[in-house]
Amino acid sequence: MTGARRTPPGRAGRLRLRHSLDVAERGADLLEQKLRILRSEHQRLLRAEREAARAWRELLAEAESWLLRGLLLGGEQALDSAAAGIGAAEVTVRWSTSMGVRRPAAASLSVPARPPTAAAPANTALVHAEAVYGRAVRAAAEYAAAHAAARLVGAEVSGTRHRVRALRRHWIPRLRESLDRSGLALEQAEHEDGVRRRWAARPRAVERGRGEPGRET
C-alpha cells in the first residue's frame, strides 16, 4: 500500500489516512449500489437476449421451410430470378449509455422494395419465403443487439464486482490497519512527550524548592 507508506507521521498523517478510509468506504458503497443495479439490468438483458434468439430461430426455420417449398416447385432458377435486382437490407443500431456502459439499445432494419424491373417470384412459396426472411433478418439484428448489450453489461458487472472486492478485501483493511498503527504511534509519541515534559520540569521545581525561605541548605 504505497499511499499508506508515504503518509507522514503525526496527526496530519492520521487525518490523511482517515480521509482516505472515508473515501474508500464511500466508494465501495457506491460501487455496491451500482453493482446491484447492473445485476438487475443484466438479468433483464439476458432474458431479452433469449427471447430475441428464440424469435430469430423460429422465423429462420419458417423462412427456410418456405424456401424449400419454393425450390421444389420452381428449382434454383426460380430463386435466382426472384433474387435478381434486389438490394441489400440495411441495419441501423441505436446506442445508449447507462451506468457508464455504452451498449446497443435497439436495432432497426430497412428492406428495399422490389424494383419494378425485377421479376416477381415464380410461385407463392417464394413470395412467403421472401417476406419471412425479411422478418428473420430483422429478428437477427435485434438478437445481435440484445446479445451485445448483455455481453457489455455483463463485462461491467464483472469489473465492478472485482473493484468492490479489491476495496473491501484489500484496500480498506489495509487503510484501517495503517490507521490503527498511526493511532498507536501517535499515542506512544504523546506519552513519551509527556514524560519528557515532566522530567524537564522536575529540575526547575527542585531548584525553586531549594531557594524558598526557611528551608535548610
Residue pairs with C-beta under 8 A, 6 or more apart in sequence:
1 171
1 174
1 175
1 178
3 20
4 17
4 174
4 175
4 178
7 13
7 16
7 17
7 178
7 182
8 16
9 182
9 185
9 186
9 189
10 186
10 189
11 186
13 182
14 179
14 182
14 183
14 186
17 175
17 178
17 179
17 182
18 179
20 175
21 172
21 175
21 176
21 179
24 167
24 171
24 172
24 175
25 172
27 167
28 164
28 167
28 168
28 172
31 160
31 163
31 164
31 167
32 164
34 99
34 100
34 160
35 157
35 160
35 161
35 164
37 99
38 99
38 101
38 153
38 156
38 157
38 160
39 157
41 98
41 99
41 153
42 150
42 153
42 154
42 157
45 146
45 149
45 150
45 153
46 150
48 146
48 149
48 150
49 143
49 146
49 147
49 149
49 150
51 146
52 139
52 142
52 143
52 145
52 146
52 147
53 143
53 146
53 147
55 139
55 142
55 143
56 136
56 139
56 140
56 142
56 143
59 132
59 135
59 136
59 139
60 136
60 139
60 140
62 132
62 136
63 129
63 132
63 133
63 135
63 136
66 125
66 126
66 128
66 129
66 132
67 79
67 125
67 126
67 129
67 133
69 125
69 129
70 78
70 79
70 121
70 122
70 123
70 125
70 126
70 128
70 129
71 78
71 79
72 125
73 122
73 123
73 125
73 126
74 122
74 123
74 126
78 121
78 122
78 123
78 126
79 126
81 119
81 122
82 119
82 120
82 121
82 122
82 126
82 130
84 118
84 119
85 114
85 115
85 117
85 118
85 119
86 112
86 114
86 115
86 118
87 112
87 115
88 112
89 109
89 110
89 111
89 112
89 134
89 137
90 109
90 110
91 107
91 108
91 109
91 110
91 137
91 141
92 107
92 108
92 109
92 110
93 104
93 106
93 107
93 141
93 145
94 104
94 105
94 106
94 107
94 108
95 102
95 103
95 104
95 105
96 102
96 103
96 104
96 105
97 103
99 156
100 156
101 152
101 153
101 156
102 152
103 148
103 149
103 152
103 153
104 144
104 145
104 146
104 148
104 149
105 145
105 149
106 142
106 145
107 141
107 142
107 144
107 145
108 138
108 141
109 134
109 137
109 138
109 141
111 134
111 137
111 138
114 120
120 127
121 127
121 129
121 130
209 215
210 217
